[in-house]
Amino acid sequence: MIRRIIKINEEKCNGCGICAAACHEGAIGMVDGKAKLLRDDYCDGLGDCLPACPTGAITFEEREAAAYDEAAVKAKAAKEMGAAGPVHTAGHSEAPLPCGCPGSQSRAIPRPSTNAEPSADRSNAETAPDEDRKGCSAVLTSQLSQWPVQIKLVPVKAPYFNGAKLLIAADCTAYAYANFHSEFIKGKITLIGCPKLDSVDYSEKLTEIIKNNDIKSLTVVRMEVPCCGGIEHAAKNALLASGKFIPWQIVTISTDGQILD
């Protein structure tokens, strides 16, 4: 059958193995220091590996290829897990990683739900010197609910996307805006990136995420600097390309940490 499938340019491949980690179907492996498409029927054609590749060695092509065999992929994963033994760390996926890289392993991070407002003591804890904080009982906690967070690394069909309120944020926003976790990350699935440093167009990856999951809303948080417009542009293009109509908003942070709109 003719279908969309990945193509790897060996000349551009630097052998980093990131694409193998991003491919949860195990279609990509490292052979003689280069990434290889091991089996056509293991490639689902969604391209989790494309934005993960730092050299742009992976593209799509339309060609004659065996149909994606989901049953074979699941059987392979089950066999590998049985050989390696399950991982019993709370909150972590038990599926083996193609390259053994724990930083790319998809996982949900449970957070206790609470409607309590931050107390005055908690506010003081954010700004007090280190010696004063030692006597403060209030402890700020992360609101991040999944891993990984980099757009380039997150799998397209992660379970935590279903029913999610999606936050797409430029890298610098969490550093510029002091209350970022409680005002933006809390209750959302967070994806971050920098269009200037990554030098990639996130549109295709974001389109697949929105198209293939039940996303309830989209919030884009960017910096006021012009180069940050790339992440806003990618999110808008993804919404249009997905064909879905979901609530969305753009929030701009100034370089001195203020919300501009």
Backbone hydrogen bonds, N-H to C=O, Kabsch-Sander energy under -0.5 kcal/mol:
donor,donor_aa,acceptor,acceptor_aa,energy
3,R,1,M,-0.6
3,R,63,R,-2.2
5,I,61,E,-2.5
7,K,59,T,-2.8
9,N,7,K,-0.5
9,N,57,A,-3.2
10,E,8,I,-0.9
12,K,9,N,-0.8
13,C,9,N,-1.4
21,A,17,G,-1.5
22,A,18,I,-2.0
23,C,19,C,-1.6
24,H,22,A,-1.1
26,G,23,C,-1.1
29,G,36,K,-2.3
31,V,29,G,-0.6
31,V,34,K,-3.2
34,K,31,V,-1.4
36,K,29,G,-2.9
38,L,27,A,-3.1
38,L,36,K,-0.9
39,R,27,A,-0.8
42,Y,39,R,-1.2
43,C,40,D,-1.4
44,D,42,Y,-0.6
50,L,47,G,-1.0
53,C,49,C,-1.1
53,C,50,L,-1.0
56,G,53,C,-0.5
59,T,7,K,-2.3
61,E,5,I,-2.5
63,R,3,R,-2.0
63,R,61,E,-0.6
65,A,1,M,-3.0
69,D,41,D,-3.1
70,E,68,Y,-0.9
73,V,69,D,-1.9
74,K,70,E,-2.4
75,A,71,A,-2.3
76,K,72,A,-2.3
77,A,73,V,-2.3
78,A,74,K,-2.4
79,K,75,A,-2.2
80,E,76,K,-2.5
81,M,77,A,-2.4
82,G,78,A,-2.1
83,A,79,K,-1.8
84,A,80,E,-2.3
85,G,81,M,-2.4
88,H,86,P,-0.5
92,H,89,T,-1.8
93,S,106,S,-0.6
104,S,101,C,-1.3
105,Q,102,P,-1.2
107,R,147,W,-2.9
108,A,91,G,-0.6
109,I,145,S,-2.6
123,S,119,S,-2.0
124,N,120,A,-2.2
125,A,121,D,-1.9
126,E,122,R,-1.1
126,E,123,S,-0.6
127,T,123,S,-0.8
127,T,124,N,-0.7
128,A,124,N,-2.2
132,D,129,P,-0.6
133,R,129,P,-2.0
134,K,130,D,-1.1
135,G,132,D,-1.1
136,C,133,R,-1.8
147,W,107,R,-2.5
151,I,192,I,-2.5
153,L,150,Q,-1.2
154,V,150,Q,-2.1
158,A,155,P,-1.0
161,F,158,A,-1.9
162,N,159,P,-1.4
163,G,214,D,-2.0
164,A,161,F,-2.1
166,L,164,A,-0.7
166,L,217,S,-2.8
167,L,189,I,-3.2
168,I,166,L,-0.5
168,I,219,T,-2.9
169,A,167,L,-0.6
169,A,191,L,-3.0
170,A,221,V,-2.5
171,D,193,G,-1.5
173,T,170,A,-1.4
174,A,170,A,-0.5
174,A,171,D,-0.7
175,Y,172,C,-0.8
176,A,172,C,-2.1
177,Y,173,T,-2.7
178,A,176,A,-0.7
180,F,177,Y,-1.3
183,E,179,N,-2.0
184,F,180,F,-2.3
185,I,180,F,-1.7
186,K,181,H,-2.5
188,K,185,I,-2.3
189,I,165,K,-2.5
190,T,188,K,-0.6
191,L,167,L,-3.0
192,I,149,V,-2.7
193,G,169,A,-1.5
198,D,194,C,-2.9
199,S,195,P,-0.8
202,Y,200,V,-0.7
204,E,201,D,-0.5
206,L,202,Y,-2.6
207,T,203,S,-2.5
208,E,204,E,-2.0
209,I,205,K,-1.9
210,I,206,L,-2.5
211,K,207,T,-2.9
212,N,208,E,-2.2
213,N,209,I,-0.5
213,N,210,I,-0.6
215,I,213,N,-1.6
216,K,164,A,-3.0
217,S,164,A,-0.9
218,L,247,P,-2.3
219,T,166,L,-2.7
220,V,249,Q,-2.7
221,V,168,I,-2.3
221,V,219,T,-0.5
222,R,220,V,-0.5
222,R,251,V,-2.6
224,E,253,I,-1.7
228,C,225,V,-1.6
229,G,226,P,-2.2
230,G,227,C,-1.2
231,I,228,C,-1.0
232,E,228,C,-0.9
233,H,229,G,-2.8
234,A,230,G,-2.3
235,A,231,I,-1.8
236,K,232,E,-2.3
237,N,233,H,-2.5
238,A,234,A,-2.2
239,L,235,A,-2.1
240,L,236,K,-2.1
241,A,237,N,-2.8
242,S,238,A,-2.1
243,G,239,L,-0.8
243,G,240,L,-0.7
244,K,239,L,-0.7
246,I,244,K,-0.6
249,Q,218,L,-1.6
251,V,220,V,-3.2
253,I,222,R,-2.9
254,S,258,Q,-3.2
257,G,254,S,-2.1
260,L,252,T,-3.2
260,L,258,Q,-0.6
261,D,252,T,-0.8
